[in-house]
Amino acid sequence: MAMNFDQNIFLNNLAQTTENPYLIAIEKAEGVYLYGPDGKRYIDMISGIGVSSIGHRHPKVVEAIRQQLDKHLHVMVYGEFIQHTPNALAQKLVSLLPSTLNCCYFVNSGTEANEGALKLAKRYTGRTEIVSFRKSYHGSTHGSLSVSGNEIKQRAFRPLLPDVRFIEFNNPEDLKHITHRTACVIAETIQGDAGVRIPDKAYMKALRKRCDETGALLILDEIQCGMGRTGTFFAFEQFDIVPDILTIGKAFGGGLPIGAFISDKRIMQCLTYDPPLGHITTFGGNPVCCASALATLNVIEEENLLATVEEKGKLIESLLTHPAIKEIRRTGLMFAIDFESAELVNKIVEEAKKRGVICYWFLSHPYSFRIAPPLTIAQDQIKESCEVILQAIDSSVKS
Ligand SMILES: Cc1ncc(COP(=O)(O)O)c(C=O)c1O
């Protein structure tokens, strides 16, 4: 079959999420590289937005998927049949987590993981109020949108979930709004789409303490910042706290769609009775996605990828020196790079694209672009892409 990169079909027969999509055609992807049908090569400095953390088509991931394809695809809805691959994935994931995060519920995406987590917290506590943070992003379905602190995105879709209260991230004063009415607090450990906002350790400990005092469950959303992006498997490890419920997605699947919410079995079992089938999914824990996720966790460990994240992050930070850069916020290999205007950011992202490096915007922070390269990126690839980004900044500032 002839390849179909027809732009008209893309623009008219596929739904659009913006009026100005990125619009590059991709024929294949390998490691940190994307390739167009015309042979043009791009360095992927955003990993499909935090997904391809071990690079595109890692051979061990591809092999694990192949092996699963030869055994079985979907055989039953989530939670009924005992299947080797979801079992093995749950065992591996739990082995990487603190002992109170011992029960995994696999779903199909990040937003679905948060939906499940919110329902679980309401069901477990018998309370209704949810506390979230201004500028947070937790997904696009109704529940996740309801707890995403973005008035512009919410306005068009009201009514949303009732009883959601927004407080300021990293502001200890606001913790008093978490009370005995609160079912849960949902927070990104590192706020991603707000432009990489890194909270203080003392604040995160105070947040944990306040949840303990009031009986509110703490949900940490590590859909973007988990899976080694910040240099530890999970970002919460750096704050000396453990959430009651952890949500993951994106890089977890190594390029296939899978998410999870994870808690203590004691909490999770609420979803099995009164009512039974309190949360269900047809495709959650799909065996092919689980095979890909398991291989991805193994690769992160076997290739000792976490050990190099900080050093690579520092290298990028040191190379990206330019008078037009106002601020760089970074944790591990997760960057926000601020400029004086959204217009300049747009020009730079477009220029970098023309020159073969993919950078990207944030949802809620127009004055920055993001960088989140595969953790597997090599030093020479870092140097090459940073040089291109600096050229893109230079030419955008002058134009
Ligand atoms: C922190 C966070 N939570 C949730 C989501 C939603 O994940 P998904 O797009 O897989 O539904 C995202 C996606 O960007 C995210 O960054």
PDBQT file of the ligand as one rigid body, heavy atoms in Angstrom, charges set to zero:
ROOT
HETATM    1  C1  LIG A 401       0.476  15.476  34.587  1.00  0.00    +0.000 C 
HETATM    2  C2  LIG A 401      -0.468  14.883  33.573  1.00  0.00    +0.000 A 
HETATM    3  N1  LIG A 401      -1.544  14.223  33.988  1.00  0.00    +0.000 NA
HETATM    4  C3  LIG A 401      -2.412  13.657  33.132  1.00  0.00    +0.000 A 
HETATM    5  C4  LIG A 401      -2.215  13.749  31.764  1.00  0.00    +0.000 A 
HETATM    6  C5  LIG A 401      -3.211  13.135  30.835  1.00  0.00    +0.000 C 
HETATM    7  O1  LIG A 401      -2.658  12.014  30.230  1.00  0.00    +0.000 OA
HETATM    8  P1  LIG A 401      -3.314  11.437  28.888  1.00  0.00    +0.000 P 
HETATM    9  O2  LIG A 401      -3.063  12.459  27.811  1.00  0.00    +0.000 OA
HETATM   10  O3  LIG A 401      -2.613  10.128  28.652  1.00  0.00    +0.000 OA
HETATM   11  O4  LIG A 401      -4.761  11.264  29.155  1.00  0.00    +0.000 OA
HETATM   12  C6  LIG A 401      -1.099  14.438  31.286  1.00  0.00    +0.000 A 
HETATM   13  C7  LIG A 401      -0.873  14.584  29.844  1.00  0.00    +0.000 C 
HETATM   14  O5  LIG A 401      -0.172  15.448  29.384  1.00  0.00    +0.000 OA
HETATM   15  C8  LIG A 401      -0.196  15.029  32.210  1.00  0.00    +0.000 A 
HETATM   16  O6  LIG A 401       0.876  15.698  31.809  1.00  0.00    +0.000 OA
ENDROOT
TORSDOF 0
